Amino acid sequence: MDINEIKEIFSEHTVGIEGTYIKSAVMVLLFKRPEGIEVLFNQRSLKLKHQPGDICFPGGRQEENETLIETAYREVYEELGINRGNIEIIGQADTIVTTGRGIITPFVGIVNGINIEDINFSRDEVEKIFTVPLSFFFENQPDVYTMELSPSLPEDFPFHLIVNGENYKFSKLPVHHLFFKANGHVIWGITAKIISNVVDILKKRV
């Protein structure tokens, strides 16, 4: 390989994120009500093996040959029975990269032509749904708790190959968890980060 081949390869390279990540999409659904704008939340079914009972937005993993917006539409339909024709996408919140090598893209949509009370959600995936006024998140700051993730090293880790060996100072990762208490529910973790980010974006124009 000569220098011209190297130059050509890099000129055609599409920049991404190094490594393998699980891509997901969620949908922050807004409802226009006489008393104001409401944000819809799901409580995950208590029968699920993964995070049963957690509060979340409808969403899930991207499937093959599917764009992220298609993922979001599909998950909303599977979980809530809401068709894409009833959703007006108004934008995206900021992408979240999780400590578990996940990349989550949140879309924001306004639901038209459907009353919250008429949503026929999937009992297999969703325990219940509820709404919180968008104004609540403008008026209330989350509680923030920080935990520290430390590396868990295997017994055969080659300490002899690195400077200071077993005394090497590995970095620890601080993870900030947000908690909102709203309508008798605790909204925390990634869901809290997403709604907090949505509100931060909106506050830039207030």
Contacts in CASP RR format, 6 or more apart in sequence:
PFRMAT RR
TARGET T0000
AUTHOR 0000-0000-0000
METHOD contacts of the structure
MODEL  1
MDINEIKEIFSEHTVGIEGTYIKSAVMVLLFKRPEGIEVLFNQRSLKLKH
QPGDICFPGGRQEENETLIETAYREVYEELGINRGNIEIIGQADTIVTTG
RGIITPFVGIVNGINIEDINFSRDEVEKIFTVPLSFFFENQPDVYTMELS
PSLPEDFPFHLIVNGENYKFSKLPVHHLFFKANGHVIWGITAKIISNVVD
ILKKRV
17 103 0 8 1.000
19 101 0 8 1.000
20 101 0 8 1.000
21 97 0 8 1.000
21 101 0 8 1.000
21 102 0 8 1.000
21 103 0 8 1.000
22 61 0 8 1.000
22 100 0 8 1.000
22 101 0 8 1.000
22 102 0 8 1.000
22 103 0 8 1.000
23 61 0 8 1.000
23 62 0 8 1.000
23 68 0 8 1.000
23 102 0 8 1.000
23 103 0 8 1.000
23 105 0 8 1.000
24 59 0 8 1.000
24 60 0 8 1.000
24 61 0 8 1.000
24 62 0 8 1.000
24 71 0 8 1.000
24 102 0 8 1.000
24 103 0 8 1.000
24 104 0 8 1.000
24 105 0 8 1.000
25 59 0 8 1.000
25 60 0 8 1.000
25 62 0 8 1.000
25 68 0 8 1.000
25 69 0 8 1.000
25 71 0 8 1.000
25 72 0 8 1.000
25 75 0 8 1.000
25 104 0 8 1.000
25 105 0 8 1.000
25 106 0 8 1.000
25 107 0 8 1.000
26 56 0 8 1.000
26 57 0 8 1.000
26 58 0 8 1.000
26 59 0 8 1.000
26 60 0 8 1.000
26 72 0 8 1.000
26 75 0 8 1.000
26 104 0 8 1.000
26 105 0 8 1.000
26 106 0 8 1.000
26 107 0 8 1.000
26 194 0 8 1.000
27 57 0 8 1.000
27 58 0 8 1.000
27 59 0 8 1.000
27 72 0 8 1.000
27 73 0 8 1.000
27 75 0 8 1.000
27 76 0 8 1.000
27 87 0 8 1.000
27 106 0 8 1.000
27 107 0 8 1.000
27 108 0 8 1.000
27 109 0 8 1.000
28 39 0 8 1.000
28 57 0 8 1.000
28 93 0 8 1.000
28 106 0 8 1.000
28 107 0 8 1.000
28 108 0 8 1.000
28 109 0 8 1.000
28 194 0 8 1.000
28 195 0 8 1.000
28 198 0 8 1.000
29 39 0 8 1.000
29 40 0 8 1.000
29 57 0 8 1.000
29 58 0 8 1.000
29 76 0 8 1.000
29 80 0 8 1.000
29 82 0 8 1.000
29 87 0 8 1.000
29 109 0 8 1.000
29 110 0 8 1.000
29 111 0 8 1.000
30 37 0 8 1.000
30 38 0 8 1.000
30 39 0 8 1.000
30 40 0 8 1.000
30 108 0 8 1.000
30 109 0 8 1.000
30 110 0 8 1.000
30 111 0 8 1.000
30 134 0 8 1.000
31 37 0 8 1.000
31 38 0 8 1.000
31 39 0 8 1.000
31 40 0 8 1.000
31 110 0 8 1.000
31 111 0 8 1.000
31 116 0 8 1.000
31 131 0 8 1.000
32 110 0 8 1.000
33 116 0 8 1.000
35 133 0 8 1.000
36 133 0 8 1.000
36 134 0 8 1.000
36 135 0 8 1.000
37 133 0 8 1.000
37 134 0 8 1.000
37 135 0 8 1.000
38 116 0 8 1.000
38 131 0 8 1.000
38 132 0 8 1.000
38 133 0 8 1.000
38 134 0 8 1.000
39 131 0 8 1.000
39 132 0 8 1.000
39 133 0 8 1.000
39 134 0 8 1.000
39 137 0 8 1.000
39 195 0 8 1.000
40 57 0 8 1.000
40 80 0 8 1.000
40 111 0 8 1.000
40 116 0 8 1.000
40 129 0 8 1.000
40 130 0 8 1.000
40 131 0 8 1.000
41 55 0 8 1.000
41 56 0 8 1.000
41 57 0 8 1.000
41 129 0 8 1.000
41 130 0 8 1.000
41 131 0 8 1.000
41 132 0 8 1.000
41 185 0 8 1.000
41 187 0 8 1.000
41 191 0 8 1.000
42 55 0 8 1.000
42 56 0 8 1.000
42 57 0 8 1.000
42 58 0 8 1.000
42 79 0 8 1.000
42 80 0 8 1.000
42 121 0 8 1.000
42 125 0 8 1.000
42 126 0 8 1.000
42 127 0 8 1.000
42 128 0 8 1.000
42 129 0 8 1.000
43 53 0 8 1.000
43 54 0 8 1.000
43 55 0 8 1.000
43 56 0 8 1.000
43 126 0 8 1.000
43 127 0 8 1.000
43 128 0 8 1.000
43 129 0 8 1.000
43 130 0 8 1.000
43 185 0 8 1.000
44 51 0 8 1.000
44 52 0 8 1.000
44 53 0 8 1.000
44 54 0 8 1.000
44 55 0 8 1.000
44 56 0 8 1.000
44 125 0 8 1.000
44 126 0 8 1.000
44 127 0 8 1.000
45 52 0 8 1.000
45 53 0 8 1.000
45 123 0 8 1.000
45 124 0 8 1.000
45 125 0 8 1.000
45 126 0 8 1.000
45 127 0 8 1.000
46 52 0 8 1.000
46 53 0 8 1.000
46 127 0 8 1.000
47 124 0 8 1.000
48 125 0 8 1.000
53 127 0 8 1.000
54 191 0 8 1.000
55 185 0 8 1.000
55 186 0 8 1.000
55 187 0 8 1.000
55 188 0 8 1.000
55 191 0 8 1.000
56 190 0 8 1.000
56 191 0 8 1.000
57 106 0 8 1.000
57 191 0 8 1.000
57 194 0 8 1.000
58 72 0 8 1.000
58 75 0 8 1.000
58 76 0 8 1.000
58 79 0 8 1.000
58 80 0 8 1.000
59 71 0 8 1.000
59 72 0 8 1.000
59 75 0 8 1.000
59 76 0 8 1.000
59 79 0 8 1.000
60 71 0 8 1.000
60 75 0 8 1.000
61 71 0 8 1.000
62 68 0 8 1.000
62 71 0 8 1.000
63 71 0 8 1.000
63 74 0 8 1.000
66 74 0 8 1.000
68 105 0 8 1.000
68 107 0 8 1.000
69 89 0 8 1.000
69 107 0 8 1.000
72 105 0 8 1.000
72 107 0 8 1.000
73 84 0 8 1.000
73 87 0 8 1.000
76 82 0 8 1.000
76 84 0 8 1.000
76 87 0 8 1.000
77 83 0 8 1.000
77 84 0 8 1.000
78 122 0 8 1.000
78 125 0 8 1.000
79 121 0 8 1.000
79 122 0 8 1.000
79 125 0 8 1.000
79 126 0 8 1.000
80 119 0 8 1.000
80 120 0 8 1.000
80 121 0 8 1.000
80 122 0 8 1.000
80 126 0 8 1.000
80 129 0 8 1.000
81 119 0 8 1.000
81 120 0 8 1.000
81 121 0 8 1.000
81 122 0 8 1.000
82 111 0 8 1.000
82 114 0 8 1.000
82 119 0 8 1.000
86 111 0 8 1.000
86 112 0 8 1.000
86 113 0 8 1.000
86 114 0 8 1.000
87 109 0 8 1.000
87 110 0 8 1.000
87 111 0 8 1.000
87 112 0 8 1.000
88 109 0 8 1.000
88 110 0 8 1.000
88 112 0 8 1.000
89 107 0 8 1.000
89 108 0 8 1.000
89 109 0 8 1.000
90 108 0 8 1.000
90 109 0 8 1.000
90 110 0 8 1.000
91 107 0 8 1.000
91 108 0 8 1.000
91 109 0 8 1.000
92 105 0 8 1.000
92 106 0 8 1.000
92 107 0 8 1.000
92 108 0 8 1.000
93 106 0 8 1.000
93 107 0 8 1.000
93 108 0 8 1.000
93 194 0 8 1.000
93 197 0 8 1.000
93 198 0 8 1.000
93 201 0 8 1.000
94 106 0 8 1.000
94 197 0 8 1.000
94 201 0 8 1.000
95 103 0 8 1.000
95 104 0 8 1.000
95 105 0 8 1.000
95 106 0 8 1.000
96 103 0 8 1.000
96 104 0 8 1.000
96 106 0 8 1.000
96 190 0 8 1.000
96 193 0 8 1.000
96 194 0 8 1.000
96 197 0 8 1.000
97 103 0 8 1.000
97 104 0 8 1.000
98 104 0 8 1.000
98 190 0 8 1.000
99 149 0 8 1.000
99 173 0 8 1.000
99 175 0 8 1.000
104 190 0 8 1.000
104 194 0 8 1.000
106 194 0 8 1.000
106 197 0 8 1.000
106 198 0 8 1.000
108 198 0 8 1.000
116 129 0 8 1.000
116 131 0 8 1.000
119 129 0 8 1.000
121 128 0 8 1.000
121 129 0 8 1.000
130 183 0 8 1.000
130 185 0 8 1.000
131 183 0 8 1.000
132 182 0 8 1.000
132 183 0 8 1.000
132 185 0 8 1.000
132 187 0 8 1.000
134 199 0 8 1.000
136 180 0 8 1.000
136 182 0 8 1.000
137 180 0 8 1.000
137 195 0 8 1.000
137 196 0 8 1.000
137 198 0 8 1.000
137 199 0 8 1.000
138 199 0 8 1.000
138 202 0 8 1.000
138 203 0 8 1.000
138 206 0 8 1.000
140 180 0 8 1.000
140 182 0 8 1.000
142 178 0 8 1.000
142 179 0 8 1.000
142 180 0 8 1.000
142 192 0 8 1.000
142 196 0 8 1.000
143 178 0 8 1.000
143 179 0 8 1.000
143 180 0 8 1.000
144 176 0 8 1.000
144 177 0 8 1.000
144 178 0 8 1.000
144 179 0 8 1.000
145 176 0 8 1.000
145 177 0 8 1.000
145 179 0 8 1.000
146 174 0 8 1.000
146 175 0 8 1.000
146 176 0 8 1.000
146 177 0 8 1.000
147 174 0 8 1.000
147 175 0 8 1.000
147 177 0 8 1.000
148 172 0 8 1.000
148 173 0 8 1.000
148 174 0 8 1.000
148 175 0 8 1.000
149 172 0 8 1.000
149 173 0 8 1.000
149 174 0 8 1.000
149 175 0 8 1.000
150 170 0 8 1.000
150 172 0 8 1.000
150 173 0 8 1.000
151 170 0 8 1.000
151 172 0 8 1.000
153 170 0 8 1.000
159 165 0 8 1.000
159 166 0 8 1.000
159 168 0 8 1.000
162 168 0 8 1.000
177 188 0 8 1.000
177 189 0 8 1.000
177 192 0 8 1.000
178 188 0 8 1.000
178 189 0 8 1.000
178 192 0 8 1.000
178 193 0 8 1.000
178 196 0 8 1.000
179 186 0 8 1.000
179 187 0 8 1.000
179 188 0 8 1.000
179 189 0 8 1.000
179 192 0 8 1.000
180 186 0 8 1.000
180 187 0 8 1.000
180 188 0 8 1.000
180 192 0 8 1.000
180 195 0 8 1.000
181 187 0 8 1.000
187 195 0 8 1.000
END
